[in-house]
Amino acid sequence: MSYLNVTNVSHSFGGRQILENVSFKLLRGEHVGLVGANGEGKSTFLNIVTGHVLPDEGKVEWPGKVTVGYLDQQSTLEKGMTIREVLRTAFDGMYAMEQQMLELYDKMGDASPEELDKMMNTVGEIQSELEHNGFYSLDSK
């Protein structure tokens, strides 16, 4: 079973081709290292693989239930911040979705029946997305 499928990914940056027809599968138990000189496209490639940047061509697929987080090399460490807090920033998008869901729950008590129906649908979609991406097991991992 593959955890990641990259098929014919190409990408240019500033008029320079940095990725050309990259294809591979990451299988269970495999580990990959990405090595190269500064400015050669390592961070761009990771941003493509994590969905933060769209490739010019090709596709990236995460089949099955895989949770992906990316902690950028430019992460800022602030005084008093724990390692756990820094690592959680890799999943800021999911934490923002959870916050949106909690805010909707707070508003439900004062909502009209029509508004409540819309809120319930939105909460259901958010909940499904969080569950699909393994959000509720992030801390234990």
Contact map, one row per residue, 1 for C-alpha under 8 A:
111000000000000000000000001100000000000000000000000000000000000000000000000000000000000000000000000000000000000000000000000000000000000000000
111110000000000000000000111100000000000000000000000000000000001000000000000000000000000000000000000000000000000000000000000000000000000000000
111110000000000000000000111100000000000000000000000000000000011101000000000000000000000000000000000000000000000000000000000000000000000000000
011111000000000000000000111000000000000000000000000000000001111000000000000000000000000000000000000000000000000000000000000000000000000000000
011111100000000000000011110000000000000000000000000000000001111000000000000000000000000000000000000000000000000000000000000000000000000000000
000111111000000000000111100000000000000000000000100000000111100000000000000000000000000000000000000000000000000000000000000000000000000000000
000011111000000000001111000000000000000000000000000000000111000000000000000000000000000000000000000000000000000000000000000000000000000000000
000001111100000000011110000000000000000000000000000000001110000000000000000000000000000000000000000000000000000000000000000000000000000000000
000001111110000000111110000000000000000000000000000000111111000000000000000000000000000000000000000000000000000000000000000000000000000000000
000000011111000011111100000000000000000000000000000000111100000000000000000000000000000000000000000000000000000000000000000000000000000000000
000000001111100011110000000000000000000000000000000000111000000000000000000000000000000000000000000000000000000000000000000000000000000000000
000000000111111111100000000000000000000000000000000000010000000000000000000000000000000000000000000000000000000000000000000000000000000000000
000000000011111111000000000000000000000000000000000000000000000000000000000000000000000000000000000000000000000000000000000000000000000000000
000000000001111100000000000000000000000000000000000000000000000000000000000000000000000000000000000000000000000000000000000000000000000000000
000000000001111110000000000000000000000000000000000000000000000000000000000000000000000000000000000000000000000000000000000000000000000000000
000000000001111111000000000000000000000000000000000000000000000000000000000000000000000000000000000000000000000000000000000000000000000000000
000000000111101111110000000000000000000000000000000000000000000000000000000000000000000000000000000000000000000000000000000000000000000000000
000000000111100111110000000000000000000110000000000000000000000000000000000000000000000000000000000000000000000000000000000000000000000000000
000000001111000011111100000000000000000010001000000000000000000000000000000000000000000000000000000000000000000000000000000000000000000000000
000000011110000011111100000000000000000000000000000000000000000000000000000000000000000000000000000000000000000000000000000000000000000000000
000000111100000000111110000000000000000000000000000000000100000000000000000000000000000000000000000000000000000000000000000000000000000000000
000001111100000000111111000000000000000000000000000000000000000000000000000000000000000000000000000000000000000000000000000000000000000000000
000011111000000000001111100000000000000000000000000000000000000000000000000000000000000000000000000000000000000000000000000000000000000000000
000011100000000000000111110000000000000000000000000000000000000000000000000000000000000000000000000000000000000000000000000000000000000000000
011111000000000000000011111000000000000000000000000000000000000000000000000000000000000000000000000000000000000000000000000000000000000000000
011110000000000000000001111101110000000000000000000000000000000000000000000000000000000000000000000000000000000000000000000000000000000000000
111100000000000000000000111111000000000000000000000000000000000000000000000000000000000000000000000000000000000000000000000000000000000000000
111000000000000000000000011111000000000000000000000000000000000000000000000000000000000000000000000000000000000000000000000000000000000000000
000000000000000000000000001111100000000000000000000000000000000000000000000000000000000000000000000000000000000000000000000000000000000000000
000000000000000000000000011111110000000000000000000000000000000000000000000000000000000000000000000000000000000000000000000000000000000000000
000000000000000000000000010011111000000000000000000000000000000000000000000000000000000000000000000000000000000000000000000000000000000000000
000000000000000000000000010001111100000000000000000000000000000000000000000000000000000000000000000000000000000000000000000000000000000000000
000000000000000000000000000000111110000000000000000000000000000000000000000000000000000000000000000000000000000000000000000000000000000000000
000000000000000000000000000000011111000001000000000000000000000000000000000000000000000000000000000000000000000000000000000000000000000000000
000000000000000000000000000000001111100001000000000000000000000000000000000000000000000000000000000000000000000000000000000000000000000000000
000000000000000000000000000000000111110101000000000000000000000000000000000000000000000000000000000000000000000000000000000000000000000000000
000000000000000000000000000000000011111100000000000000000000000000000000000000000000000000000000000000000000000000000000000000000000000000000
000000000000000000000000000000000001111110000000000000000000000000000000000000000000000000000000000000000000000000000000000000000000000000000
000000000000000000000000000000000000111111000000000000000000000000000000000000000000000000000000000000000000000000000000000000000000000000000
000000000000000001000000000000000001111111000000000000000000000000000000000000000000000000000000000000000000000000000000000000000000000000000
000000000000000001100000000000000000011111111000000000000000000000000000000000000000000000000000000000000000000000000000000000000000000000000
000000000000000000000000000000000111001111111100000000000000000000000000000000000000000000000000000000000000000000000000000000000000000000000
000000000000000000000000000000000000000011111110000000000000000000000001000000000000000000000000000000000000000000000000000000000000000000000
000000000000000000000000000000000000000011111111000010000000000000000000000000000000000000000000000000000000000000000000000000000000000000000
000000000000000000100000000000000000000011111111100000000000000000000000000000000000000000000000000000000000000000000000000000000000000000000
000000000000000000000000000000000000000001111111110000000000000000000100000000000000000000000000000000000000000000000000000000000000000000000
000000000000000000000000000000000000000000111111111110000000000000000100000000000000000000000000000000000000000000000000000000000000000000000
000000000000000000000000000000000000000000011111111111100001000000000000000000000000000000000000000000000000000000000000000000000000000000000
000001000000000000000000000000000000000000001111111100000001000000000000000000000000000000000000000000000000000000000000000000000000000000000
000000000000000000000000000000000000000000000111111110000000000000011100000000000000000000000000000000000000000000000000000000000000000000000
000000000000000000000000000000000000000000000011111111000000000000000000000000000000000000000000000000000000000000000000000000000000000000000
000000000000000000000000000000000000000000000011111111000000000000000000000000000000000000000000000000000000000000000000000000000000000000000
000000000000000000000000000000000000000000010011011111100000000000000000000000000000000000000000000000000000000000000000000000000000000000000
000000000000000000000000000000000000000000000001001111110000000000000000000000000000000000000000000000000000000000000000000000000000000000000
000000001110000000000000000000000000000000000001000011111110000000000000000000000000000000000000000000000000000000000000000000000000000000000
000000001111000000000000000000000000000000000000000001111100000000000000000000000000000000000000000000000000000000000000000000000000000000000
000000011110000000000000000000000000000000000000000000111110000000000000000000000000000000000000000000000000000000000000000000000000000000000
000001111100000000001000000000000000000000000000000000111111000000000000000000000000000000000000000000000000000000000000000000000000000000000
000001111000000000000000000000000000000000000000000000101111100000000000000000000000000000000000000000000000000000000000000000000000000000000
000111101000000000000000000000000000000000000001100000000111110000000000000000000000000000000000000000000000000000000000000000000000000000000
000111000000000000000000000000000000000000000000000000000011111000000000000000000000000000000000000000000000000000000000000000000000000000000
001110000000000000000000000000000000000000000000000000000001111111000000000000000000000000000000000000000000000000000000000000000000000000000
011110000000000000000000000000000000000000000000000000000000111111000000000000000000000000000000000000000000000000000000000000000000000000000
001000000000000000000000000000000000000000000000000000000000011111000000000000000000000000000000000000000000000000000000000000000000000000000
000000000000000000000000000000000000000000000000000000000000011111100000000000000000000000000000000000000000000000000000000000000001110000000
001000000000000000000000000000000000000000000000000000000000011111110000000000000000000000000000000000000000000000000000000000000000110000000
000000000000000000000000000000000000000000000000000000000000000011111000000000000000000000000000000000000000000000000000000000000000111000000
000000000000000000000000000000000000000000000000010000000000000001111100000000000000000000000000000000000000000000000000000000000000100000000
000000000000000000000000000000000000000000000000010000000000000000111110000000000000000001100000000000000000000000000000000000000000000000000
000000000000000000000000000000000000000000000110010000000000000000011111000000000000000001100000000000000000000000000000000000000000000000000
000000000000000000000000000000000000000000000000000000000000000000001111101000000000001011000000000000000000000000000000000000000000000000000
000000000000000000000000000000000000000000100000000000000000000000000111111000000000000001000000000000000000000000000000000000000000000000000
000000000000000000000000000000000000000000000000000000000000000000000011111000000000000000000000000000000000000000000000000000000000000000000
000000000000000000000000000000000000000000000000000000000000000000000001111100000000000000000000000000000000000000000000000000000000000000000
000000000000000000000000000000000000000000000000000000000000000000000011111110000000000000000000000000000000000000000000000000000000000000000
000000000000000000000000000000000000000000000000000000000000000000000000011111000000000000000000000000000000000000000000000000000000000000000
000000000000000000000000000000000000000000000000000000000000000000000000001111101000010000000000000000000000000000000000000000000000000000000
000000000000000000000000000000000000000000000000000000000000000000000000000111111000000000000000000000000000000000000000000000000000000000000
000000000000000000000000000000000000000000000000000000000000000000000000000011111000000000000000000000000000000000000000000000000000000000000
000000000000000000000000000000000000000000000000000000000000000000000000000001111100000000000000000000000000000000000000000000000000000000000
000000000000000000000000000000000000000000000000000000000000000000000000000011111110110000000000000000000000000000000000000000000000000000000
000000000000000000000000000000000000000000000000000000000000000000000000000000011111110000000000000000000000000000000000000000000000000000000
000000000000000000000000000000000000000000000000000000000000000000000000000000001111111000000000000000000000000000000000000000000000000000000
000000000000000000000000000000000000000000000000000000000000000000000000000000000111111100000000000000000000000000000000000000000000000000000
000000000000000000000000000000000000000000000000000000000000000000000000000000001111111110000000000000000000000000000000000000000000000000000
000000000000000000000000000000000000000000000000000000000000000000000000000010001111111111000000000000000000000000000000000000000000000000000
000000000000000000000000000000000000000000000000000000000000000000000010000000000011111111100000000000000000000000000000000000000000000000000
000000000000000000000000000000000000000000000000000000000000000000000000000000000001111111110000000000000000000000000000000000000000000000000
000000000000000000000000000000000000000000000000000000000000000000000010000000000000111111110000000000000000000000000000000000000000000000000
000000000000000000000000000000000000000000000000000000000000000000001111000000000000011111110000000000000000000000000000000000000000000000000
000000000000000000000000000000000000000000000000000000000000000000001100000000000000001111111110000000000000000000000000000000000000000000000
000000000000000000000000000000000000000000000000000000000000000000000000000000000000000111111111000000000000000000000000000000000000000000000
000000000000000000000000000000000000000000000000000000000000000000000000000000000000000000111111100000000000000000000000000000000000000000000
000000000000000000000000000000000000000000000000000000000000000000000000000000000000000000111111110000000000000000000000000000000100001000000
000000000000000000000000000000000000000000000000000000000000000000000000000000000000000000111111111000000000000000000000000000000000000000000
000000000000000000000000000000000000000000000000000000000000000000000000000000000000000000011111111100000000000000000000000000000000000000000
000000000000000000000000000000000000000000000000000000000000000000000000000000000000000000001111111110000000000000000000000001000100000000000
000000000000000000000000000000000000000000000000000000000000000000000000000000000000000000000111111111000000000000000000000001000100000000000
000000000000000000000000000000000000000000000000000000000000000000000000000000000000000000000011111111100000000000000000000000000000000000000
000000000000000000000000000000000000000000000000000000000000000000000000000000000000000000000001111111110000000000000000000000000000000000000
000000000000000000000000000000000000000000000000000000000000000000000000000000000000000000000000111111111000000000000000011001100000000000000
000000000000000000000000000000000000000000000000000000000000000000000000000000000000000000000000011111111100000000000000000000000000000000000
000000000000000000000000000000000000000000000000000000000000000000000000000000000000000000000000001111111110000000000000000000000000000000000
000000000000000000000000000000000000000000000000000000000000000000000000000000000000000000000000000111111111000000000010001000000000000000000
000000000000000000000000000000000000000000000000000000000000000000000000000000000000000000000000000011111111100000000000000000000000000000000
000000000000000000000000000000000000000000000000000000000000000000000000000000000000000000000000000001111111100000000000000000000000000000000
000000000000000000000000000000000000000000000000000000000000000000000000000000000000000000000000000000111111111000000000000000000000000000000
000000000000000000000000000000000000000000000000000000000000000000000000000000000000000000000000000000011111111000010010000000000000000000000
000000000000000000000000000000000000000000000000000000000000000000000000000000000000000000000000000000001111111000000000000000000000000000000
000000000000000000000000000000000000000000000000000000000000000000000000000000000000000000000000000000000011111100000000000000000000000000000
000000000000000000000000000000000000000000000000000000000000000000000000000000000000000000000000000000000011111111110000000000000000000000000
000000000000000000000000000000000000000000000000000000000000000000000000000000000000000000000000000000000000011111110000000000000000000000000
000000000000000000000000000000000000000000000000000000000000000000000000000000000000000000000000000000000000001111111000000000000000000000000
000000000000000000000000000000000000000000000000000000000000000000000000000000000000000000000000000000000000001111111100000000000000000000000
000000000000000000000000000000000000000000000000000000000000000000000000000000000000000000000000000000000000001111111110000000000000000000000
000000000000000000000000000000000000000000000000000000000000000000000000000000000000000000000000000000000001001111111111000000000000000000000
000000000000000000000000000000000000000000000000000000000000000000000000000000000000000000000000000000000000000011111111100000000000000000000
000000000000000000000000000000000000000000000000000000000000000000000000000000000000000000000000000000000000000001111111110000000000000000000
000000000000000000000000000000000000000000000000000000000000000000000000000000000000000000000000000000010001000000111111111000000000000000000
000000000000000000000000000000000000000000000000000000000000000000000000000000000000000000000000000000000000000000011111111100000000000000000
000000000000000000000000000000000000000000000000000000000000000000000000000000000000000000000000000000000000000000001111111110000000000000000
000000000000000000000000000000000000000000000000000000000000000000000000000000000000000000000000000010000000000000000111111111000000000000000
000000000000000000000000000000000000000000000000000000000000000000000000000000000000000000000000000010010000000000000011111111100000000000000
000000000000000000000000000000000000000000000000000000000000000000000000000000000000000000000000000000000000000000000001111111110000000000000
000000000000000000000000000000000000000000000000000000000000000000000000000000000000000000000000000000000000000000000000111111111000000000000
000000000000000000000000000000000000000000000000000000000000000000000000000000000000000000000000110010000000000000000000011111111100000000000
000000000000000000000000000000000000000000000000000000000000000000000000000000000000000000000000000010000000000000000000001111111110000000000
000000000000000000000000000000000000000000000000000000000000000000000000000000000000000000000000000000000000000000000000000111111111000000000
000000000000000000000000000000000000000000000000000000000000000000000000000000000000000000000000000000000000000000000000000011111111100000000
000000000000000000000000000000000000000000000000000000000000000000000000000000000000000000000100110000000000000000000000000001111111111100000
000000000000000000000000000000000000000000000000000000000000000000000000000000000000000000000000000000000000000000000000000000111111111100000
000000000000000000000000000000000000000000000000000000000000000010000000000000000000000000000000000000000000000000000000000000011111111000000
000000000000000000000000000000000000000000000000000000000000000011110000000000000000000000000000000000000000000000000000000000001111111000000
000000000000000000000000000000000000000000000000000000000000000011100000000000000000000000000000000000000000000000000000000000000111111111000
000000000000000000000000000000000000000000000000000000000000000000100000000000000000000000000100000000000000000000000000000000000111111111000
000000000000000000000000000000000000000000000000000000000000000000000000000000000000000000000000000000000000000000000000000000000110011111100
000000000000000000000000000000000000000000000000000000000000000000000000000000000000000000000000000000000000000000000000000000000000011111111
000000000000000000000000000000000000000000000000000000000000000000000000000000000000000000000000000000000000000000000000000000000000011111111
000000000000000000000000000000000000000000000000000000000000000000000000000000000000000000000000000000000000000000000000000000000000000111111
000000000000000000000000000000000000000000000000000000000000000000000000000000000000000000000000000000000000000000000000000000000000000011111
000000000000000000000000000000000000000000000000000000000000000000000000000000000000000000000000000000000000000000000000000000000000000011111
